[in-house]
Amino acid sequence: MNPVKFLSDVGLQSKHAYWGGFGSIVVALVAWIASQGKDSNDKAQSDRWGIFIGHWAPTFFALGLALKQEEKH
């Protein structure tokens, strides 16, 4: 089973994955900005949450590239 073909067959397109990548960058930035000015425990947790979300972007962009290849076939 090809998971990229499956995602393409259910209607996911490369543009959706790209938007997900850009969206995760924005959400990570918002989480980081929201963590500024709070006490140290909340700030550390918010920073970790922002970094976690920020790691989604490369996954979405890689998935977008794989879907783009699938769309060409």
C-alpha positions as CSV (number, residue, x, y, z in Angstrom):
1,M,0.0,0.0,0.0
2,N,1.3,3.4,-0.9
3,P,0.2,6.0,1.7
4,V,0.8,8.9,-0.5
5,K,-1.3,7.5,-3.3
6,F,-4.0,6.7,-0.7
7,L,-4.0,10.4,0.5
8,S,-4.2,11.5,-3.1
9,D,-7.1,9.2,-3.8
10,V,-9.1,10.5,-0.8
11,G,-8.7,14.0,-2.2
12,L,-5.7,15.5,-0.4
13,Q,-3.7,17.7,-2.7
14,S,-0.2,19.2,-2.5
15,K,-1.6,22.7,-1.9
16,H,-3.4,21.4,1.2
17,A,-0.1,20.1,2.6
18,Y,1.7,23.3,1.8
19,W,-1.1,25.4,3.5
20,G,-0.7,23.1,6.5
21,G,3.0,23.8,6.6
22,F,2.6,27.5,6.5
23,G,-0.3,27.3,9.0
24,S,1.9,25.4,11.5
25,I,4.6,28.1,11.2
26,V,2.0,30.8,12.0
27,V,0.6,28.7,15.0
28,A,4.2,28.1,16.3
29,L,4.9,31.9,16.1
30,V,1.7,32.7,17.9
31,A,2.5,30.2,20.6
32,W,5.9,31.6,21.0
33,I,4.6,35.2,21.2
34,A,2.0,34.2,23.7
35,S,4.7,32.7,25.9
36,Q,6.4,36.1,26.3
37,G,5.9,37.9,29.6
38,K,4.6,35.0,31.6
39,D,6.2,33.4,34.6
40,S,9.1,31.0,33.9
41,N,7.1,27.7,34.2
42,D,4.4,28.8,31.8
43,K,6.9,30.4,29.5
44,A,9.0,27.2,29.3
45,Q,5.9,25.0,28.5
46,S,4.6,27.5,25.9
47,D,8.1,27.6,24.2
48,R,8.1,23.8,24.1
49,W,4.6,23.8,22.6
50,G,5.7,26.3,19.9
51,I,8.8,24.3,19.0
52,F,6.6,21.1,18.8
53,I,4.2,22.8,16.4
54,G,7.1,24.3,14.5
55,H,8.4,20.8,13.7
56,W,5.2,20.0,11.8
57,A,6.1,22.4,9.0
58,P,8.9,20.3,7.4
59,T,6.6,17.2,7.5
60,F,3.8,19.1,5.7
61,F,6.2,20.5,3.1
62,A,7.7,17.0,2.4
63,L,4.2,15.5,2.2
64,G,3.3,18.4,-0.3
65,L,6.3,17.4,-2.5
66,A,5.3,13.8,-2.4
67,L,1.7,14.6,-3.3
68,K,2.9,16.9,-6.1
69,Q,4.8,13.9,-7.6
70,E,1.7,11.7,-7.2
71,E,-0.4,14.4,-9.0
72,K,2.0,14.3,-12.0
73,H,1.4,10.6,-12.5
